Amino acid sequence: MTVAPLAPYPATRLRRLRQADWSRRLVRESVLTPADLIWSMVVHEGEGRIPVASMPGVERLSVDDCVKAAVEARDLGIPAIAIFPYIDGARKDAAGSMAADPNGVICRAVRAMKDAAPEVGIMCDVALDPFTDHGHDGIIENGDIANDPTIERLVEQALVQTRAGCDILAPSDMMDGRIGIIRAALESEGFQNTLIMSYAAKYASAFYGPYRDAIGSGKLGTLGPSDKKTYQQDPANSDEALREVALDIAEGADMVMVKPGMPYLDIVQRVVQEFSMPTFAFQVSGEYAMIMAAAQNGWIDEQRAILESLGAFKRAGCAGVITYFAPRAARMLGA
């Protein structure tokens, strides 16, 4: 975009447009509403709510509590919820077998939430890491993450979630080729209308730690690599993200995502400008935890920081943002 030349001061005084609330609202370039939010939440297999120590204000929810959250989302104008599972360690194995259980906690939660609030879209993570005892997103063979065998398991997981009523599949595993194979499986099963939001540019980030606490992810290095750098992107790379996004779009993704969020707003902007696709960002657990920790210490204004951080995603070009702040932000925006 070319910026028009401005007349010199005092003919141009940019502060004129900032002098009152009404004028600031009138010329605001990016506007955040509850419709821009996807509520990220964790569901567990037991009863009640369990606080997540590293994420103040976030709790693991029972299926019954997820139902209440779906109704709350509808009432707040939040269009969709992204659910992630906490699985008891005793029920995990190296193959992540529970991921394809049609009666598992995710499928039960999806069915219950859609029954209670069918107007709210439900997004399911397609990845094995919550279900594996080693914490990786895939099948380990000869000490490495095996791409194609992992995709076979992901297709099974995607289909059971879709049969349960999931509206948006969100493959977060970063295996090569998985979007096209999942899309083909959906078509063959008659699920032509199921959306795919690809974690197209997902980085091997330090900002995921609290999430792994929230879902009880296995300790990396117990089996296989000690990190996820062979399948998640190098944080130093930008052009690579465009290649990843281009491939996922070509394979049938309806929407794409950049993860994490604020440290990668440059990637968001490049993706939006290059592809003109609905592009989302995930304000991940580490971003949430930093804001909450600083707010609880009195170092920043909590409410202003929440809305400012979410507004940054809109300014970068996001169609929306996945965030643990969704219900709080929606209440503030609706006030």
Order of alpha helices (4+ residues) and beta strands (2+ residues): alpha-beta-beta-beta-alpha-beta-alpha-beta-beta-beta-alpha-beta-alpha-beta-alpha-alpha-beta-alpha-beta-alpha-alpha-beta-alpha
